[in-house]
Amino acid sequence: MTHHTPPLRRGWTTGSCATAASKAAWLVLQGHTPPATVPITLPSGQSVTFALCQCGINNATPFAEVIKDAGDDPDVTHGALIRASVRALPAGTGVLFKAGEGVGTVTRPGLPIPPGEAAINP
């Protein structure tokens, strides 16, 4: 007897969820109506759409939230609330990433980020 194993349900990385939340918050910063969903392009070139659980403005700061779906991957962050807030900086400042609540700190060398910095990999 042959057993058929169903395919694994696809999930998303924390970075993909953070990208979707950041994009949605940026759209609000640009004056768009807070969206219910937002598409992003994965490194593979594939476009995927994420549902937002919240998106709007809090204390004059645009924000958006995504609930992470890790699929069938036994990821400890499955179901985590991923929130991004954005604000405009002076021209020429570029893009800066700041760690929020729940973001770890790099403790040892070996990642593209030095020890002591937020564990937000490029």
N, CA and C atoms as a LAMMPS dump frame, in Angstrom:
ITEM: TIMESTEP
0
ITEM: NUMBER OF ATOMS
366
ITEM: BOX BOUNDS ff ff ff
-5.0000000000000000e+02 5.0000000000000000e+02
-5.0000000000000000e+02 5.0000000000000000e+02
-5.0000000000000000e+02 5.0000000000000000e+02
ITEM: ATOMS id mol type element x y z
1 1 1 N 0.84 -1.163 0
2 1 2 C 0 0 0
3 1 3 C 0.892 1.236 0
4 2 1 N 0.555 2.176 -0.852
5 2 2 C 1.309 3.414 -0.954
6 2 3 C 0.602 4.495 -0.157
7 3 1 N 1.351 5.186 0.671
8 3 2 C 0.795 6.295 1.445
9 3 3 C 1.145 7.598 0.744
10 4 1 N 0.148 8.415 0.576
11 4 2 C 0.368 9.715 -0.058
12 4 3 C 0.52 10.767 1.034
13 5 1 N 1.644 11.451 1.03
14 5 2 C 1.865 12.535 1.977
15 5 3 C 1.441 13.837 1.321
16 6 1 N 0.505 14.535 1.945
17 6 2 C 0.077 15.803 1.337
18 6 3 C 1.22 16.811 1.352
19 7 1 N 1.225 17.735 0.402
20 7 2 C 2.283 18.756 0.382
21 7 3 C 2.193 19.629 1.633
22 8 1 N 3.325 20.149 2.04
23 8 2 C 3.348 21.043 3.194
24 8 3 C 2.684 22.364 2.84
25 9 1 N 1.992 22.925 3.814
26 9 2 C 1.355 24.22 3.622
27 9 3 C 2.421 25.297 3.717
28 10 1 N 2.486 26.154 2.709
29 10 2 C 3.5 27.202 2.641
30 10 3 C 3.269 28.248 3.729
31 11 1 N 4.351 28.724 4.291
32 11 2 C 4.288 29.804 5.271
33 11 3 C 5.193 30.934 4.833
34 12 1 N 5.293 31.946 5.687
35 12 2 C 6.065 33.136 5.339
36 12 3 C 7.079 33.444 6.421
37 13 1 N 8.2 33.997 6.027
38 13 2 C 9.243 34.378 6.98
39 13 3 C 8.796 35.61 7.76
40 14 1 N 9.426 35.813 8.891
41 14 2 C 9.174 37.019 9.676
42 14 3 C 9.52 38.249 8.835
43 15 1 N 10.597 38.161 8.067
44 15 2 C 11.002 39.283 7.216
45 15 3 C 9.966 39.623 6.159
46 16 1 N 9.323 38.604 5.577
47 16 2 C 8.274 38.867 4.593
48 16 3 C 7.084 39.559 5.255
49 17 1 N 6.72 39.102 6.449
50 17 2 C 5.615 39.736 7.183
51 17 3 C 5.966 41.177 7.537
52 18 1 N 7.203 41.408 7.964
53 18 2 C 7.641 42.765 8.314
54 18 3 C 7.676 43.659 7.075
55 19 1 N 8.068 43.095 5.938
56 19 2 C 8.076 43.863 4.69
57 19 3 C 6.662 44.291 4.33
58 20 1 N 5.711 43.367 4.438
59 20 2 C 4.319 43.692 4.11
60 20 3 C 3.783 44.772 5.049
61 21 1 N 4.047 44.63 6.346
62 21 2 C 3.573 45.632 7.308
63 21 3 C 4.23 46.985 7.041
64 22 1 N 5.518 46.987 6.743
65 22 2 C 6.23 48.239 6.457
66 22 3 C 5.693 48.916 5.207
67 23 1 N 5.434 48.117 4.167
68 23 2 C 4.904 48.685 2.926
69 23 3 C 3.533 49.312 3.16
70 24 1 N 2.686 48.618 3.904
71 24 2 C 1.342 49.147 4.173
72 24 3 C 1.425 50.443 4.977
73 25 1 N 2.283 50.48 5.992
74 25 2 C 2.442 51.698 6.796
75 25 3 C 2.992 52.834 5.938
76 26 1 N 3.92 52.509 5.033
77 26 2 C 4.477 53.526 4.134
78 26 3 C 3.392 54.084 3.214
79 27 1 N 2.5 53.218 2.727
80 27 2 C 1.403 53.691 1.881
81 27 3 C 0.537 54.695 2.64
82 28 1 N 0.271 54.421 3.909
83 28 2 C -0.509 55.354 4.736
84 28 3 C 0.261 56.664 4.897
85 29 1 N 1.575 56.573 5.12
86 29 2 C 2.409 57.773 5.234
87 29 3 C 2.307 58.621 3.97
88 30 1 N 2.172 57.969 2.812
89 30 2 C 2.068 58.663 1.528
90 30 3 C 0.67 59.231 1.273
91 31 1 N -0.257 59.017 2.219
92 31 2 C -1.596 59.585 2.092
93 31 3 C -2.658 58.641 1.566
94 32 1 N -2.305 57.371 1.357
95 32 2 C -3.277 56.394 0.883
96 32 3 C -4.199 55.954 2.023
97 33 1 N -5.373 55.5 1.668
98 33 2 C -6.285 54.91 2.639
99 33 3 C -5.653 53.631 3.179
100 34 1 N -5.737 53.368 4.485
101 34 2 C -5.16 52.117 5.015
102 34 3 C -5.726 50.897 4.288
103 35 1 N -4.849 50.085 3.69
104 35 2 C -5.322 48.92 2.941
105 35 3 C -5.671 47.744 3.859
106 36 1 N -6.472 46.815 3.35
107 36 2 C -6.775 45.573 4.063
108 36 3 C -5.75 44.497 3.718
109 37 1 N -5.166 44.615 2.517
110 37 2 C -4.134 43.685 2.061
111 37 3 C -3.053 44.486 1.345
112 38 1 N -1.878 43.867 1.23
113 38 2 C -0.778 44.529 0.53
114 38 3 C 0.073 43.458 -0.164
115 39 1 N 0.421 43.686 -1.451
116 39 2 C 1.309 42.737 -2.132
117 39 3 C 2.773 43.119 -1.907
118 40 1 N 3.627 42.099 -1.844
119 40 2 C 5.079 42.328 -1.828
120 40 3 C 5.694 41.384 -2.847
121 41 1 N 6.914 41.68 -3.248
122 41 2 C 7.65 40.803 -4.154
123 41 3 C 8.732 40.098 -3.353
124 42 1 N 8.71 38.768 -3.404
125 42 2 C 9.712 37.962 -2.704
126 42 3 C 11.031 37.996 -3.465
127 43 1 N 12.145 37.639 -2.818
128 43 2 C 13.433 37.609 -3.521
129 43 3 C 13.408 36.747 -4.79
130 44 1 N 12.53 35.739 -4.834
131 44 2 C 12.413 34.872 -6.018
132 44 3 C 11.73 35.573 -7.184
133 45 1 N 11.13 36.752 -6.914
134 45 2 C 10.393 37.467 -7.944
135 45 3 C 8.889 37.226 -7.87
136 46 1 N 8.485 36.241 -7.06
137 46 2 C 7.063 35.93 -6.902
138 46 3 C 6.369 37.042 -6.114
139 47 1 N 5.164 37.406 -6.54
140 47 2 C 4.371 38.398 -5.82
141 47 3 C 3.368 37.66 -4.94
142 48 1 N 3.3 38.042 -3.665
143 48 2 C 2.328 37.458 -2.731
144 48 3 C 1.619 38.593 -2.001
145 49 1 N 0.39 38.328 -1.604
146 49 2 C -0.415 39.333 -0.925
147 49 3 C -0.64 38.925 0.522
148 50 1 N -0.426 39.859 1.413
149 50 2 C -0.605 39.629 2.841
150 50 3 C -1.839 40.369 3.338
151 51 1 N -2.614 39.711 4.182
152 51 2 C -3.737 40.361 4.852
153 51 3 C -3.185 41.107 6.061
154 52 1 N -3.715 42.281 6.313
155 52 2 C -3.308 43.078 7.471
156 52 3 C -4.372 42.927 8.546
157 53 1 N -3.942 42.738 9.799
158 53 2 C -4.942 42.658 10.862
159 53 3 C -5.304 44.059 11.355
160 54 1 N -4.384 45 11.206
161 54 2 C -4.656 46.412 11.498
162 54 3 C -3.744 47.267 10.631
163 55 1 N -4.247 48.442 10.304
164 55 2 C -3.445 49.4 9.545
165 55 3 C -4.084 50.758 9.75
166 56 1 N -3.268 51.754 10.09
167 56 2 C -3.817 53.081 10.306
168 56 3 C -2.774 54.034 10.847
169 57 1 N -3.234 54.967 11.666
170 57 2 C -2.35 55.975 12.26
171 57 3 C -2.596 55.99 13.757
172 58 1 N -1.523 55.933 14.533
173 58 2 C -1.597 55.99 15.987
174 58 3 C -0.624 57.07 16.465
175 59 1 N -1.13 58.073 17.167
176 59 2 C -0.288 59.19 17.629
177 59 3 C 0.496 59.814 16.474
178 60 1 N -0.181 60.046 15.36
179 60 2 C 0.381 60.669 14.155
180 60 3 C 1.428 59.8 13.456
181 61 1 N 1.544 58.521 13.829
182 61 2 C 2.511 57.613 13.211
183 61 3 C 1.793 56.491 12.474
184 62 1 N 1.981 56.389 11.153
185 62 2 C 1.383 55.284 10.409
186 62 3 C 1.96 53.939 10.868
187 63 1 N 1.086 52.929 10.938
188 63 2 C 1.513 51.591 11.347
189 63 3 C 0.677 50.552 10.602
190 64 1 N 1.16 49.326 10.586
191 64 2 C 0.407 48.197 10.049
192 64 3 C 0.86 46.941 10.781
193 65 1 N -0.038 45.96 10.847
194 65 2 C 0.24 44.715 11.551
195 65 3 C -0.177 43.51 10.713
196 66 1 N 0.666 42.476 10.767
197 66 2 C 0.429 41.202 10.088
198 66 3 C 0.594 40.103 11.134
199 67 1 N -0.268 39.098 11.097
200 67 2 C -0.091 37.912 11.939
201 67 3 C 0.712 36.909 11.119
202 68 1 N 1.851 36.483 11.651
203 68 2 C 2.729 35.57 10.913
204 68 3 C 2.1 34.191 10.794
205 69 1 N 2.1 33.698 9.561
206 69 2 C 1.654 32.341 9.269
207 69 3 C 2.871 31.575 8.779
208 70 1 N 3.399 30.693 9.606
209 70 2 C 4.594 29.93 9.249
210 70 3 C 4.26 28.678 8.444
211 71 1 N 2.982 28.478 8.105
212 71 2 C 2.606 27.281 7.354
213 71 3 C 2.826 26.047 8.203
214 72 1 N 3.339 24.993 7.595
215 72 2 C 3.596 23.748 8.333
216 72 3 C 4.993 23.711 8.954
217 73 1 N 5.732 24.811 8.865
218 73 2 C 7.045 24.906 9.503
219 73 3 C 6.825 25.08 11.011
220 74 1 N 7.46 24.268 11.842
221 74 2 C 7.256 24.403 13.291
222 74 3 C 8.028 25.592 13.869
223 75 1 N 7.746 26.772 13.364
224 75 2 C 8.448 28 13.73
225 75 3 C 7.846 28.577 15.005
226 76 1 N 8.677 28.904 15.963
227 76 2 C 8.208 29.455 17.23
228 76 3 C 7.499 30.794 17.051
229 77 1 N 7.738 31.475 15.938
230 77 2 C 7.102 32.769 15.707
231 77 3 C 5.755 32.649 14.986
232 78 1 N 5.298 31.424 14.719
233 78 2 C 3.983 31.237 14.078
234 78 3 C 2.908 31.894 14.947
235 79 1 N 2.087 32.723 14.334
236 79 2 C 1.019 33.408 15.058
237 79 3 C 1.447 34.715 15.712
238 80 1 N 2.728 35.067 15.589
239 80 2 C 3.217 36.308 16.202
240 80 3 C 2.662 37.532 15.464
241 81 1 N 2.418 38.577 16.215
242 81 2 C 1.994 39.851 15.636
243 81 3 C 3.24 40.608 15.199
244 82 1 N 3.336 40.9 13.906
245 82 2 C 4.468 41.641 13.354
246 82 3 C 3.954 43.041 13.037
247 83 1 N 4.502 44.05 13.719
248 83 2 C 4.033 45.43 13.567
249 83 3 C 5.167 46.303 13.043
250 84 1 N 4.824 47.18 12.118
251 84 2 C 5.784 48.154 11.602
252 84 3 C 5.164 49.535 11.694
253 85 1 N 5.961 50.481 12.137
254 85 2 C 5.582 51.901 12.146
255 85 3 C 6.597 52.636 11.3
256 86 1 N 6.153 53.671 10.599
257 86 2 C 7.064 54.437 9.75
258 86 3 C 6.891 55.926 10.008
259 87 1 N 7.96 56.66 9.718
260 87 2 C 7.871 58.119 9.767
261 87 3 C 8.876 58.691 8.787
262 88 1 N 8.57 59.883 8.329
263 88 2 C 9.454 60.553 7.384
264 88 3 C 10.63 61.158 8.14
265 89 1 N 11.808 61.064 7.55
266 89 2 C 13.023 61.664 8.1
267 89 3 C 13.488 62.76 7.144
268 90 1 N 14.407 63.602 7.575
269 90 2 C 14.914 64.652 6.681
270 90 3 C 15.501 64.068 5.39
271 91 1 N 15.375 64.813 4.314
272 91 2 C 15.917 64.38 3.024
273 91 3 C 17.392 64.016 3.164
274 92 1 N 17.783 62.949 2.503
275 92 2 C 19.173 62.505 2.531
276 92 3 C 19.502 61.576 3.679
277 93 1 N 18.559 61.353 4.577
278 93 2 C 18.801 60.478 5.731
279 93 3 C 18.844 59.018 5.328
280 94 1 N 18.106 58.656 4.285
281 94 2 C 18.029 57.258 3.878
282 94 3 C 16.976 56.522 4.684
283 95 1 N 17.082 55.216 4.702
284 95 2 C 16.141 54.367 5.44
285 95 3 C 16.852 53.834 6.671
286 96 1 N 16.24 54.011 7.822
287 96 2 C 16.787 53.506 9.08
288 96 3 C 15.824 52.49 9.667
289 97 1 N 16.331 51.4 10.212
290 97 2 C 15.514 50.398 10.87
291 97 3 C 15.776 50.459 12.356
292 98 1 N 14.726 50.499 13.139
293 98 2 C 14.83 50.505 14.596
294 98 3 C 14.123 49.269 15.12
295 99 1 N 14.711 48.619 16.096
296 99 2 C 14.097 47.428 16.683
297 99 3 C 12.955 47.822 17.605
298 100 1 N 11.869 47.103 17.481
299 100 2 C 10.739 47.298 18.379
300 100 3 C 10.697 46.188 19.408
301 101 1 N 9.639 46.188 20.179
302 101 2 C 9.443 45.173 21.21
303 101 3 C 9.471 43.778 20.573
304 102 1 N 10.213 42.877 21.176
305 102 2 C 10.275 41.496 20.7
306 102 3 C 11.406 41.199 19.74
307 103 1 N 12.119 42.219 19.269
308 103 2 C 13.242 41.995 18.353
309 103 3 C 14.491 41.745 19.189
310 104 1 N 15.167 40.646 18.906
311 104 2 C 16.353 40.28 19.667
312 104 3 C 17.557 41.127 19.308
313 105 1 N 18.615 40.929 20.095
314 105 2 C 19.883 41.619 19.889
315 105 3 C 20.943 40.587 19.531
316 106 1 N 21.772 40.892 18.549
317 106 2 C 22.862 39.997 18.167
318 106 3 C 23.861 39.944 19.32
319 107 1 N 24.221 38.724 19.72
320 107 2 C 25.126 38.57 20.863
321 107 3 C 26.507 38.06 20.482
322 108 1 N 26.623 37.415 19.295
323 108 2 C 27.913 36.873 18.877
324 108 3 C 28.165 37.182 17.405
325 109 1 N 29.424 37.245 16.994
326 109 2 C 29.731 37.469 15.585
327 109 3 C 29.249 36.303 14.73
328 110 1 N 29.043 36.571 13.454
329 110 2 C 28.663 35.518 12.523
330 110 3 C 27.515 35.912 11.621
331 111 1 N 26.758 36.92 12.006
332 111 2 C 25.677 37.421 11.172
333 111 3 C 26.161 38.67 10.448
334 112 1 N 25.41 39.125 9.444
335 112 2 C 25.806 40.366 8.764
336 112 3 C 25.681 41.586 9.68
337 113 1 N 25.069 41.415 10.831
338 113 2 C 24.879 42.504 11.798
339 113 3 C 25.865 42.294 12.948
340 114 1 N 26.543 43.345 13.413
341 114 2 C 27.513 43.158 14.509
342 114 3 C 26.831 42.947 15.859
343 115 1 N 27.515 42.291 16.789
344 115 2 C 26.977 42.112 18.143
345 115 3 C 26.589 43.444 18.755
346 116 1 N 25.478 43.427 19.482
347 116 2 C 24.983 44.638 20.13
348 116 3 C 23.896 45.346 19.325
349 117 1 N 23.785 45.016 18.03
350 117 2 C 22.774 45.633 17.169
351 117 3 C 21.511 44.775 17.153
352 118 1 N 20.402 45.37 16.725
353 118 2 C 19.151 44.624 16.597
354 118 3 C 19.316 43.509 15.561
355 119 1 N 18.713 42.363 15.847
356 119 2 C 18.818 41.208 14.952
357 119 3 C 17.847 41.352 13.787
358 120 1 N 18.082 42.365 12.962
359 120 2 C 17.307 42.61 11.751
360 120 3 C 18.282 42.443 10.596
361 121 1 N 18.261 41.24 10.012
362 121 2 C 19.216 40.949 8.945
363 121 3 C 18.815 41.632 7.639
364 122 1 N 19.817 41.982 6.83
365 122 2 C 19.51 42.651 5.547
366 122 3 C 18.733 41.733 4.61
